[in-house]
Amino acid sequence: MRLSETKVDYLCRRIYQALKESKHCALLRTEAPVVAATKRIFLDDLIAEDQMDDEVRQILEEHSEEIRRKGADYHTMFRKTKSLLARERKMVF
């Protein structure tokens, strides 16, 4: 995971504050349950992205010989493969 749990907690509290100050929404809960739910969603998304990164690495490893033979850039292939998988699974990162 690229962000520490402390940073995620901080971001979720900032999101809560922004929602609280917004004139476009009304919060029906106190800070604690809203931050907890936001944090859970945030962490689930980060975990899903980490799992996808692992899957992309495995796919590229399986095709590493072909990638080397064609002189393709690993990072470019990583981004393209991840983008393709995300699109197929209707995920946004």
C-alpha positions in Angstrom: 0.0 0.0 0.0 1.4 3.3 -1.0 -0.3 5.4 1.7 0.2 4.7 5.4 -2.9 4.1 7.5 -2.2 7.4 9.3 -2.3 9.3 6.0 -5.5 7.6 5.0 -7.0 8.5 8.3 -5.9 12.2 7.8 -7.4 12.2 4.3 -10.7 10.8 5.5 -11.0 13.4 8.2 -10.3 16.1 5.6 -13.0 14.7 3.4 -15.4 14.7 6.4 -14.5 18.3 7.1 -15.0 19.3 3.5 -18.4 17.6 3.4 -19.4 19.2 6.7 -18.5 22.7 5.4 -20.2 22.1 2.0 -23.5 23.8 1.4 -24.4 21.0 -1.0 -24.8 18.1 1.5 -26.1 17.5 5.0 -24.4 15.0 7.2 -26.7 12.8 9.2 -24.0 11.2 11.3 -21.2 12.4 13.6 -17.6 12.4 12.5 -16.5 9.0 13.8 -18.9 6.7 11.8 -18.5 8.8 8.6 -14.7 8.7 8.9 -14.7 5.0 9.7 -16.8 4.2 6.7 -14.8 6.4 4.4 -11.5 4.9 5.7 -12.8 1.4 5.1 -13.8 2.2 1.5 -10.5 4.0 0.9 -8.4 1.1 2.3 -10.5 -1.5 0.3 -9.7 0.4 -2.9 -6.0 0.6 -2.0 -5.9 -3.1 -1.4 -7.8 -3.8 -4.7 -5.2 -1.7 -6.5 -2.3 -3.5 -4.8 -3.9 -6.9 -5.8 -4.2 -5.7 -9.4 -0.6 -4.5 -9.4 0.4 -8.0 -8.3 -1.7 -9.6 -11.0 -0.1 -7.3 -13.6 3.4 -8.2 -12.4 2.5 -11.8 -12.7 1.1 -11.4 -16.3 4.2 -9.5 -17.3 6.5 -12.1 -15.7 4.7 -14.8 -17.8 5.5 -12.7 -20.9 8.9 -11.4 -19.9 10.8 -13.3 -22.6 8.6 -11.8 -25.3 8.8 -8.3 -23.7 12.6 -8.5 -23.7 12.8 -9.9 -27.2 10.7 -7.0 -28.6 12.5 -4.4 -26.5 9.3 -3.2 -24.9 9.6 -0.9 -21.9 8.4 -2.6 -18.7 6.9 0.4 -17.1 4.9 1.3 -20.2 3.7 -2.3 -20.5 2.8 -2.2 -16.8 0.7 0.9 -17.2 -1.1 -0.4 -20.3 -1.8 -3.8 -18.8 -3.1 -2.2 -15.6 -5.3 0.2 -17.6 -6.7 -2.7 -19.7 -7.5 -4.8 -16.6 -9.0 -1.8 -14.8 -11.2 -1.0 -17.8 -12.3 -4.7 -18.2 -13.3 -4.8 -14.5 -14.8 -1.3 -14.5 -12.4 0.0 -11.9 -10.9 3.5 -11.7 -7.6 4.2 -10.1 
